[in-house]
């Protein structure tokens, strides 16, 4: 029996953001099909959902055509390596999931007559020359740099999603997700928050790239998920930025994590990675106006929850 809230398919549903999205959809009364290959996601992320009769785990590579039985109301396409460690190790696979994977997810939505949400990224803006970044900004991306495999995969995904909307009549929306953090992030996936927390808890130096003056805008994962679901429930085509417009330098993030962990780790400055964005802050005016959404979790609170989880409270489903 289908739940009253309908049926959702989440590709990459065993990943960091995907697992939180599956959890929220179930809580809202949806039946959920989680499709994941476990290349970067993990069964542990959704282990606490397996007992729910409305949750179905499908181990599959979305780069191959896939299907689920019955009617589907919503397809949320999150499948992709998202951290530098992963996409630099799997450049071809990252491009394939952004092209073939997105095609297969769109085809599923077309067959089922479902709303389709494309989880894009702030990385489509590259190393931006506009600050803060509005959805009208076309970006400053190096198409052959080391980060291009992720940047261009998402840019292609956006173009493909738009083509399916305009030429095949699929009901689509594009979300551009900015720096999201929280429990269930992999410790050493190369992103700033889990890297610093892991180093601080281990008593290791916190490796700050460059002089630490480059900025990031951190959005707690529950806020990101809320924004995505509000966007999915709207009739908007996007793109819409989903992120926190509070900007912090990387050095400030390192200092705050050192404080929250009670660590005496020092800061080591290392070389800035090629094409690393110097600034990152979303203009979330459209999300506020169209969705009535803005993040509500203070960075200190969100980081405290993340630290507690990474410090060992991993047997809990990270719901509070």
C-alpha positions in Angstrom: 0.0 0.0 0.0 1.4 3.4 -1.0 1.7 6.0 1.8 -0.5 9.0 1.6 2.4 11.3 1.1 3.4 9.5 -2.1 6.5 7.6 -3.3 10.0 9.1 -3.7 13.1 7.7 -5.3 16.4 9.0 -4.0 19.5 8.2 -6.0 22.6 8.4 -3.9 20.3 7.8 -0.9 22.9 6.1 1.2 25.2 9.1 0.9 25.6 11.9 3.4 22.8 14.2 2.3 20.9 11.4 0.7 20.5 9.5 3.9 19.2 12.5 5.8 16.8 13.1 2.9 15.5 9.5 3.0 15.0 9.9 6.8 13.0 13.1 6.4 10.9 11.7 3.6 10.0 8.7 5.7 9.1 10.9 8.7 6.9 12.9 6.4 5.0 9.8 5.4 6.5 9.0 2.0 7.4 5.5 0.7 11.1 5.7 -0.2 13.2 3.9 -2.7 16.9 4.5 -1.9 19.1 3.7 -4.9 22.9 3.5 -4.2 25.9 1.7 -5.5 27.9 2.2 -2.2 30.8 3.6 -4.1 30.9 6.6 -1.8 27.7 6.1 0.3 27.4 3.3 2.9 24.8 0.9 4.3 25.6 2.3 7.8 24.1 5.6 6.8 20.7 4.0 6.3 20.9 1.1 8.7 18.5 2.7 11.1 15.9 3.0 8.3 16.0 -0.7 7.2 13.3 -1.7 9.7 10.8 0.8 8.3 8.3 -1.0 6.0 8.2 2.2 3.8 11.9 2.1 3.1 13.4 0.0 0.2 17.1 -0.2 -0.5 18.2 -0.9 -4.1 21.9 -1.5 -4.6 22.5 -0.4 -8.2 24.7 1.8 -10.3 22.5 4.6 -11.8 24.9 4.8 -14.8 22.9 1.7 -15.9 19.2 2.0 -16.6 17.2 1.2 -13.4 13.6 1.1 -12.4 11.4 0.7 -9.3 7.9 -0.9 -9.2 4.7 1.0 -9.0 3.9 4.7 -9.2 6.5 7.4 -8.3 5.7 11.0 -7.4 9.2 12.4 -6.9 12.7 11.5 -8.1 15.6 13.2 -6.2 18.9 12.8 -8.0 21.8 13.1 -5.6 24.0 10.3 -6.9 27.6 11.6 -7.4 30.9 11.7 -5.7 30.8 15.1 -3.9 34.1 15.4 -2.1 37.4 16.3 -3.6 39.0 13.1 -2.4 36.4 11.0 -4.1 35.9 12.8 -7.4 39.7 13.3 -7.9 40.1 9.6 -7.4 37.2 8.7 -9.7 37.2 11.4 -12.4 35.7 9.3 -15.2 33.1 7.8 -12.9 32.1 11.3 -11.7 31.6 12.5 -15.2 29.6 9.4 -16.1 27.2 9.7 -13.2 26.7 13.3 -14.1 25.8 12.3 -17.7 24.6 8.7 -17.9 23.3 8.7 -14.3 21.4 11.9 -14.7 19.9 10.6 -18.0 18.7 7.4 -16.4 17.2 9.3 -13.4 15.4 11.7 -15.8 14.2 8.8 -17.9 12.7 7.2 -14.7 10.9 10.5 -13.9 9.6 10.7 -17.4 8.3 7.2 -17.4 6.6 7.6 -14.0 5.3 11.2 -14.6 7.2 12.2 -11.5 8.6 15.6 -10.3 12.4 15.5 -10.7 14.9 17.4 -8.5 18.4 17.7 -9.7 20.8 18.2 -6.8 23.4 20.5 -8.4 26.1 22.4 -6.5 27.7 25.8 -5.8 30.7 24.4 -7.7 28.9 25.3 -11.0 30.0 28.9 -10.1 33.6 27.9 -10.0 36.0 30.4 -8.5 33.4 33.2 -8.7 33.9 36.7 -9.9 30.5 37.6 -8.5 30.0 37.7 -4.7 27.6 36.6 -3.3 26.6 34.2 -6.0 23.1 34.7 -7.5 21.4 32.1 -9.7 21.8 34.4 -12.7 25.6 34.2 -12.5 27.1 31.9 -15.2 30.3 31.0 -13.3 34.0 31.1 -13.7 35.0 27.4 -14.2 38.2 25.9 -15.6 36.9 23.2 -17.9 40.1 21.2 -17.9 41.3 21.8 -14.3 41.4 19.0 -11.7 38.0 20.1 -10.2 36.4 20.2 -13.7 35.3 16.5 -13.5 32.8 17.5 -10.8 32.1 21.1 -11.8 31.4 20.2 -15.5 29.4 17.0 -14.6 27.0 19.1 -12.6 26.9 21.9 -15.2 26.0 19.2 -17.8 23.4 17.7 -15.5 21.8 21.1 -15.2 21.7 21.5 -19.0 20.3 18.0 -19.5 17.6 18.6 -16.8 16.6 21.8 -18.5 16.4 20.1 -21.9 14.1 17.4 -20.5 11.9 20.1 -19.0 11.7 22.2 -22.1 11.6 19.5 -24.8 10.1 16.5 -23.2 7.8 18.1 -20.7 9.3 16.5 -17.6 8.5 18.5 -14.4 12.0 19.3 -13.2 13.7 21.6 -10.7 17.4 22.4 -10.1 18.8 23.0 -6.6 22.3 24.4 -6.2 23.5 23.1 -2.9 26.2 25.1 -1.0 28.6 23.7 1.6 26.6 21.3 3.7 27.9 19.6 6.9 26.7 17.4 9.7 26.7 13.9 11.1 27.4 11.0 8.7 30.1 12.9 6.7 33.1 10.7 6.1 36.0 11.7 8.4 38.6 12.2 5.7 36.7 13.0 2.6 38.6 16.2 2.0 35.9 18.7 2.9 36.8 21.3 5.4 34.5 20.4 8.4 35.1 16.6 8.7 38.8 17.1 7.9 39.3 19.7 10.7 37.1 17.7 13.2 39.0 14.5 12.5 42.4 16.3 12.9 41.3 18.1 16.1 40.0 15.0 17.8 43.1 13.1 16.8 45.4 15.8 18.2 46.8 16.4 14.7 47.6 19.8 13.2 44.7 21.3 11.3 45.8 21.7 7.7 44.6 25.1 6.5 45.1 25.7 2.8 46.7 28.9 1.7 46.5 31.6 4.4 43.0 30.6 5.4 41.4 33.8 4.2 39.3 32.0 1.6 35.6 31.7 2.7 32.9 29.1 3.0 29.3 29.2 4.0 28.3 26.3 6.1 24.7 25.0 6.1 23.6 22.2 8.5 22.3 19.1 6.7 18.8 19.3 8.2 18.4 22.8 6.9 19.6 21.8 3.5 17.2 18.8 3.4 14.3 21.1 4.4 15.2 23.5 1.6 15.4 20.7 -1.0 12.0 19.3 0.0 10.3 22.7 0.0 11.8 23.3 -3.5 10.6 19.8 -4.7 7.1 20.6 -3.4 7.0 23.9 -5.2 6.2 24.4 -8.9 9.5 26.2 -9.5 12.0 25.1 -12.2 15.0 26.7 -10.5 17.8 27.0 -10.3 17.6 28.0 -6.6 20.5 28.3 -4.2 20.2 26.2 -1.0 22.8 27.2 1.5 23.7 29.5 4.4 24.5 33.1 3.6 26.7 33.5 6.8 30.3 33.6 5.5 33.3 32.3 7.5 36.9 32.2 6.6 38.5 28.7 6.6 40.8 29.9 9.4 37.7 30.9 11.5 36.2 27.5 10.9 39.5 25.8 12.1 39.6 28.0 15.2 35.9 27.3 16.0 36.4 23.5 15.6 39.5 23.7 17.8 37.5 25.4 20.5 34.5 23.0 20.3 36.7 19.9 20.5 38.8 21.3 23.3 41.9 20.4 21.2 45.3 22.0 21.5 46.1 21.2 17.9 48.0 23.8 16.0 47.3 25.1 12.6 49.6 24.1 9.7 49.3 26.2 6.5 49.6 24.1 3.3 49.5 24.9 -0.4 46.2 26.0 -1.8 44.7 23.4 -4.2 44.5 24.2 -7.9 41.3 26.2 -8.7 40.2 26.3 -5.1 37.4 28.9 -4.8 38.5 32.0 -2.9 35.0 32.9 -1.8 31.7 31.1 -1.4 28.5 32.6 -0.2 25.0 32.1 -1.7 22.5 34.8 -2.4 19.4 33.0 -1.0 16.9 35.7 -1.8 15.1 33.5 -4.2 14.8 30.6 -1.7 13.4 33.1 0.9 10.9 34.7 -1.5 9.7 31.5 -3.3 9.9 28.9 -0.6 9.9 30.9 2.7 13.1 29.1 3.5 16.3 30.1 5.2 18.6 28.0 7.4 17.8 28.1 11.1 20.7 26.1 12.7 23.4 28.3 14.1 26.9 27.2 12.9 28.1 26.7 16.5 25.2 24.4 17.3 25.6 22.4 14.0 29.3 22.0 14.5 28.8 20.9 18.1 26.4 18.1 16.9 28.9 17.1 14.2 31.8 17.0 16.7 29.8 14.9 19.1 28.9 12.4 16.4 32.5 12.2 15.1 33.8 11.8 18.6 32.0 8.5 19.0 28.2 8.9 19.2 27.8 7.0 15.9 25.6 4.3 17.2 22.8 6.8 17.2 20.9 7.7 14.0 22.0 11.3 14.3 18.4 12.6 14.6 18.9 15.1 17.4 
